[in-house]
Amino acid sequence: MAPLYAVSWIDTVAAWLLAMLWILPLLYACWTAFHPAEFSTRFDITAPWTLENFRHAWQAAPFARYFFNTTVLVGLILAAQMVLATLAAFAFARYEFRGKNVAFALVLVQLMIMPDILLVENYKTMARLGAVDTLLAIGLPYFASAFAIFLLRQTFMGIPKELDEAARVEGASALQTLWRVYVPLARPVYTAFALVSVSFHWNNFLWPLIITNSVQSRPLTVGLQVFSSVEQGVEWSTITAATLMTSAPLLIAFLLFQRQFVQSFMRAGIK
């Protein structure tokens, strides 16, 4: 019993240490954002609280436009991924066709390729389509998600085929069977993937930076670079305030839906 207790105690201490290491940058950002600039590098419990940093950050960049762009972009990508991944996964799970295994292997290859490798080719493709500096150009390379296809295919393969037969007897078409049988049973997987997709594309930076040139199409992450101007000096109070405004929607969503977040990942089999 003693060794097991010691191991459990060590695991608990390690978990708390990791949690502290994770939360310290967030605590520093909160302290700096809500206090005057002169307190950004020193801790003083008597320091006055202020919202001036948020006002300055909001006025320094068109955050309303950035929030709108990011929300539309994330919603567009998620909707396209859900539709395309559902149809592809259903075909891979329930239909037999020539080259099926080869096609699925090619889908899995996408998981092994770093997106940064395709930046030049993706940019050339968007230039040929005349879509440079648009929200569509940011989202188009991510519409077909190999990760989503793989997750849904594995889930669909675990659904008993008797349900297909029952739906067919009732006169349901293939699409009706997919919508009324498969999609409801895979709801935890959809939730888990949606959380991953929204988080990734809300914070995505490199590709939006390369493909956008104007305020009309920039998302939040690219808009934050306004505050990193060396000529004007680095104002950490303003930067942390802008960062908190950018990450606030994700933090609030996680705090509100953390139980569903954990349960969805557990039921989806994601570690």
C-alpha positions in Angstrom: 0.0 0.0 0.0 2.8 2.4 0.9 4.4 2.3 -2.6 1.0 2.8 -4.3 0.3 5.8 -2.0 3.7 7.3 -2.7 3.1 7.0 -6.5 -0.3 8.6 -6.1 1.1 11.4 -4.1 3.9 12.0 -6.6 1.3 12.0 -9.5 -0.8 14.6 -7.6 2.2 16.9 -6.9 3.4 16.6 -10.6 -0.1 17.5 -11.8 -0.3 20.6 -9.6 3.2 21.7 -10.7 2.2 21.3 -14.4 -1.0 23.2 -13.7 0.9 26.0 -12.1 3.4 26.2 -15.0 0.4 26.4 -17.4 -1.5 29.0 -15.5 1.4 31.3 -14.6 1.5 33.0 -18.0 -2.2 33.6 -17.9 -2.0 35.1 -14.4 0.8 37.4 -15.6 -1.3 38.4 -18.6 -4.3 39.2 -16.3 -2.1 41.2 -13.9 -0.4 43.2 -16.6 -3.6 43.9 -18.6 -5.6 45.2 -15.6 -2.8 47.5 -14.2 -0.9 50.5 -15.5 2.2 49.9 -17.6 4.7 50.8 -14.9 3.5 47.7 -13.0 4.0 45.2 -15.8 7.4 44.1 -14.5 6.8 44.3 -10.8 4.2 43.0 -8.4 2.6 45.5 -6.0 -0.6 44.5 -4.2 -1.5 48.2 -3.9 -1.2 48.9 -7.6 -4.4 50.5 -9.0 -6.7 48.6 -11.3 -7.5 50.0 -14.8 -9.3 49.2 -18.0 -7.2 51.7 -20.0 -5.1 49.0 -21.6 -8.2 47.4 -23.1 -9.5 50.7 -24.4 -6.1 51.5 -25.9 -5.9 48.0 -27.5 -9.4 48.3 -28.9 -8.7 51.7 -30.5 -5.3 50.7 -31.8 -6.8 48.0 -34.1 -10.2 47.3 -35.7 -11.0 44.4 -33.3 -14.7 44.4 -34.1 -13.8 43.5 -37.7 -11.2 41.0 -36.6 -13.7 39.2 -34.3 -16.3 39.2 -37.2 -13.7 37.7 -39.6 -12.6 35.1 -37.2 -16.1 34.0 -36.3 -17.2 33.7 -39.9 -13.9 31.9 -40.8 -14.2 29.4 -38.0 -17.9 28.7 -38.7 -17.2 28.3 -42.4 -14.4 25.8 -41.9 -16.3 23.8 -39.3 -19.4 23.5 -41.5 -17.4 22.4 -44.5 -15.4 19.9 -42.5 -18.5 18.4 -40.9 -20.3 17.9 -44.3 -17.3 16.6 -46.3 -16.0 14.4 -43.5 -19.4 12.9 -42.8 -20.0 12.0 -46.5 -16.4 10.7 -46.9 -16.5 8.7 -43.7 -19.8 7.1 -44.5 -18.6 6.0 -48.0 -15.4 4.5 -46.5 -17.3 2.7 -43.7 -20.3 1.3 -45.6 -19.5 1.1 -49.3 -17.2 -1.1 -51.4 -15.6 0.5 -54.4 -12.5 0.1 -56.5 -9.5 1.8 -54.9 -11.2 2.2 -51.5 -8.2 1.2 -49.4 -5.8 3.3 -51.6 -8.0 6.3 -51.3 -8.3 5.9 -47.5 -4.5 5.5 -47.3 -4.1 8.8 -49.1 -6.4 10.4 -46.6 -4.2 9.2 -43.8 -1.1 10.5 -45.5 -2.5 14.0 -45.0 -2.1 13.4 -41.2 1.6 12.9 -41.7 2.2 16.0 -43.7 2.9 19.3 -41.9 0.7 22.1 -43.2 3.7 24.4 -43.4 5.2 22.3 -46.2 2.2 23.2 -48.4 2.2 27.0 -47.9 3.9 27.9 -51.2 1.7 25.5 -53.3 -1.5 26.6 -51.4 -0.6 30.2 -52.1 -0.1 29.5 -55.8 -3.4 27.7 -56.0 -5.3 30.6 -54.3 -3.6 33.1 -56.7 -4.8 31.1 -59.7 -8.3 31.1 -58.3 -8.1 34.8 -57.6 -9.0 34.3 -54.0 -5.9 35.9 -52.3 -6.8 38.1 -49.4 -10.2 36.6 -48.8 -11.7 34.5 -45.9 -12.3 31.7 -48.4 -8.6 31.5 -49.2 -7.8 31.1 -45.5 -10.4 28.3 -45.0 -10.3 26.4 -48.3 -7.1 24.3 -47.6 -8.7 23.1 -44.4 -12.2 22.1 -45.7 -11.3 18.4 -46.1 -10.0 17.2 -42.7 -8.3 13.8 -42.7 -8.6 13.8 -38.9 -12.4 14.2 -39.0 -12.7 11.6 -41.8 -10.7 9.1 -39.8 -12.6 9.7 -36.5 -16.0 9.4 -38.2 -15.1 6.4 -40.2 -14.0 4.5 -37.1 -17.2 5.5 -35.4 -19.5 4.6 -38.3 -17.8 1.2 -38.6 -18.8 0.4 -35.1 -22.5 1.0 -35.7 -24.4 -2.3 -36.3 -25.3 -2.9 -39.9 -28.7 -4.1 -38.7 -29.6 -0.4 -38.2 -29.0 0.2 -41.9 -31.2 -2.7 -42.9 -34.0 -1.5 -40.6 -33.8 1.9 -42.1 -33.8 0.5 -45.6 -36.9 -1.6 -44.8 -38.6 1.6 -43.6 -37.9 3.1 -47.0 -35.1 5.4 -46.0 -32.5 6.4 -48.6 -28.8 6.3 -48.0 -28.7 10.0 -47.1 -31.7 9.7 -44.8 -30.0 6.7 -43.0 -26.9 8.7 -42.6 -28.7 11.7 -41.2 -31.2 9.9 -38.9 -29.0 6.9 -37.8 -25.3 7.6 -38.1 -25.1 11.3 -37.3 -27.1 11.1 -34.0 -25.0 8.1 -32.8 -21.8 9.9 -33.6 -22.7 13.1 -31.8 -19.9 12.8 -29.2 -17.3 12.5 -31.9 -18.8 15.6 -33.7 -18.6 17.5 -30.5 -15.0 16.5 -29.8 -13.8 17.3 -33.3 -15.7 20.6 -33.3 -13.8 21.7 -30.1 -10.5 20.8 -31.7 -11.3 22.5 -35.0 -12.6 25.7 -33.5 -9.6 26.0 -31.1 -7.1 25.4 -33.9 -8.5 27.7 -36.5 -9.3 30.5 -33.9 -5.6 30.5 -33.0 -4.1 29.7 -36.5 -1.6 32.4 -37.5 1.0 31.5 -40.2 -1.3 30.7 -43.2 -3.7 33.7 -42.5 -0.7 36.0 -42.2 0.6 34.9 -45.6 -2.6 34.9 -47.6 -4.2 38.1 -46.2 -3.1 41.7 -46.9 -6.0 43.9 -45.7 -8.1 44.5 -42.6 -11.2 43.3 -44.4 -9.9 39.7 -44.3 -7.5 39.5 -41.4 -8.5 37.3 -38.4 -7.7 38.1 -34.8 -4.3 36.3 -34.6 -2.9 38.3 -37.5 -4.4 41.5 -36.2 -2.4 41.1 -33.0 0.8 41.8 -34.9 -0.1 45.5 -34.8 1.1 45.6 -31.2 4.5 44.1 -32.0 5.9 47.1 -33.8 9.5 47.7 -32.8 9.4 51.3 -33.9 6.7 52.2 -31.4 8.2 50.0 -28.7 6.7 47.0 -27.0 3.9 47.9 -24.6 3.3 44.7 -22.6 0.2 46.0 -20.9 -1.5 46.7 -24.3 -0.3 43.4 -25.8 -1.6 41.3 -22.9 -4.9 43.2 -23.0 -5.3 42.5 -26.7 -4.3 38.9 -26.1 -6.9 38.4 -23.4 -9.6 39.9 -25.7 -8.5 37.5 -28.4 -8.5 34.4 -26.2 -11.4 35.4 -24.0 -14.1 33.6 -26.2 -12.2 30.3 -26.0 -11.5 30.6 -22.3 -15.2 31.5 -21.5 -16.4 28.6 -23.7 -14.1 26.2 -22.0 -15.2 27.3 -18.5 -18.9 27.0 -19.5 -18.6 23.7 -21.3 -15.7 22.0 -19.6 -17.8 19.0 -18.5 -19.0 18.4 -22.1 -15.5 19.0 -23.3 -14.0 16.2 -21.2 -16.9 13.8 -21.7 -16.9 14.2 -25.5 -13.2 13.4 -25.6 -13.6 10.4 -23.3 -16.5 9.0 -25.4 -14.7 9.7 -28.6 -11.7 7.7 -27.4 -9.3 10.7 -27.7 -6.5 10.8 -25.2 
